[in-house]
Amino acid sequence: MVTKRPRLSATDRHASEKPVTAPGHARAAGPPKPLAHVYVDIFKNNPMPMWIFDLETLRILAVNEAAVVHYGYSEAEFLAMTIKDIRAAEDAANLERFLATQRPALKKAGIWKHRKRDGSFIDVEIVSHELVWAGRKARLVSSNDITERLQAEARILEINANLETLVRERTQQLESVNQELEAFSYSVSHDLRAPLRVIDGFSQALVEDYAKLLEGNGSKYLARIRATTQRMGLLIDDLLTLARISRRNVKRVPVDMSALAAEVVKELREKDPERHVEVRIQPGLKADADRGLVKIALDNLIGNAWKFTSKTAGARIEVGGEHRDGTQVFHVQDNGAGFEMQYANKLFGAFQRLHAESDFTGTGIGLATVQRIVSLHQGRVWAEGEAGRGATFSFTLEQGETDE
Amino acid sequence: MNDQTILLVEDSPDDVDLTMRALEKNNISNRIVVCPDGAVALAYLHERSKDGTHYVNPLPQVVLLDLKLPKVDGLEVLKTVRAHQRTTLLPVVVLTSSKEEKDMVESYSLGANSYVRKPVSFEEFLEAVRQLGLYWLLLNQSPPPTDND
């Protein structure tokens, strides 16, 4: 088939410039034909190191230029060696076993270590094919130096192993930190509240049993101690909620947000029956979210709206939503005390408060909790407001198309 | 209310005083036995006379059990109480500072009859104790003794 290619004539001429030097070649190939020169050239000028060895004596019968350049032996040195000589001594047995057992014509001989003239070893991938050379049964060998590739692979393996070790270490660290956090929360829950109960209890006992002995502001001071104790209790509870949320896995289920909001409002009305707040909830709001977590978020957002409209005549709260850029956005809007937009970025930090405790009570943990819940859902939360005119809190519970 | 005993398992003397005060304020005049740790509580409940024929102490009407206790903690006390034939049906109210879900779930799975979180506010605590007294000392019918007490 090859002989029919027209371009062979050009190669032919080129081939004739380089005489064949392989001993006995003429005998093996019969009377020299131009095409034979081409084939010899394909061997001699092949960019891959190649040689031919005698299957019986293992002597190298011919070698190409790439092999000479790559291995460092001269052609004469090559021709004086057997294929055992370019291998490490410990490979000799392997080689013999290999030569004895596998004899398909075309053979991937696998990866071997070869010794260069300077004594260094290279890893090579060997492919070979049987042929008759100068009347001898021989094999044509092509050698591909993969030393660097193997080194690179080894480096990658090492890096991967290191990475895995690192990941294991970090995971362990994280687990131990989580355990500590859990132990800490547990301890806070048990141990920090207990003294508060005692302070409150005995303050109350003083008021009850020794009211007559308390002169001047005595009773008032005790009342203040008790109020502060309550507040500290609330703080601890809110912090615990925040900590508990952080270690929780999000379990998404279909959530009827309208119904959930109505539930939150019902609870607020029960707790605060004297308040008159007009609440409007858009029907049919749905989300795929962790119901328990979203309930806590709505508790905080609607609870805030409820609280910050406490001094507003005609208090109004609206819960609604819309599709924006392919994402469901929910809003909780009120016409209460609002806030100045310049502080909007401070709203979601733990313990950040924009109102005096005397105006509106609170721990400053609620919105941090909301943000944590929203983040756990890969969503976003933001606020718009104006002092004295109300606030709108918006959030999503899924990753938006424009979010990264 | 009646002459039945209440077993209060509580290690903090402050909490003991406040609980006694709350019981007193609610006119609950039952005998209160205080055990400062879980081991003492279990000994009280399961101790037999020297000849082994009867238990030294009468079964209380109800046990008020704190969870965080020295030596043997509340959950272990609960486990042992349920495992022991004499106390397997004894009403146990867990009375604790913790509102950890874990504690609640474990308490109920170990057979607590009730789980009450001690509020910070003494007034709320008074109300909790009032309701506990009303329910466990008056309203609730105790299970029949499981042995010849």
Interface residues (C-beta under 8 A of the other chain):
Chain A: S185 Y186 S189 H190 D191 R193 A194 L196 R197 V198 D200 G201 F202 S203 Q204 A205 R226 T229 Q230 M232 G233 D237 L240 R244
Chain B: S12 D14 D15 L18 R21 L67 K68 T96 S97 S98 K99 E100 E101 K102 K118 P119 V120 S121 F122 E123 F125
